[in-house]
Amino acid sequence: MAESEWTIARADPEDAEDILRFLNRVGGESDNLLFGADEMRLTVEQEREWIRSQGSLPHSVTLTAKRNGEIVAIGSLAGSNRERIAHRAEISLVVSRDCWGQGIGRSMMEALIRFGRENAIEAIDLKVRSDNRRAIRLYESLGFKACGTYERFFKIAGGYYDALLMNLSL
């Protein structure tokens, strides 16, 4: 799929219902996420407020990727206003399984990294399930480096899975 077939833009509070629907659906598509199917239990108004709050923070942004008006990916860069860590942010990405391998995830990550550079972020961190090779390859291709392992980070169906901690210096 060519990049021109989807659009990436800041999340809008009016997207809240669609975002919750998307997250609750994709939570059941993969065990690589921090949540499962139907685990996003925020109300639409709570989600709208969260989107508004992200928009008011200078080092944070939430982006959506839409194809034919439907959300197919969500990414966020969450910074802090605390002086000692204001130069850092944590990145997260969720892509609908039917869009894996089409470049949407890479485009979202590049847009989030660009936002970080433009907004005085010096380092970006992420956590990824340590056996999620596809995601790890993407992050490494963008310059992220492994910096540690968080043992037993995920507990899924009674089994434990480690998370790889990764960092990108800008």
PyMOL commands that set and color helices and strands:
alter all, ss='L'
color gray80, all
select helices_A, chain A and resi 3-5+13-26+44-56+83-85+97-99+104-118+133-141
alter helices_A, ss='H'
color red, helices_A
select strands_A, chain A and resi 7-10+61-67+70-79+88-95+123-129+145-156+159-169
alter strands_A, ss='S'
color yellow, strands_A
deselect
rebuild
show_as cartoon
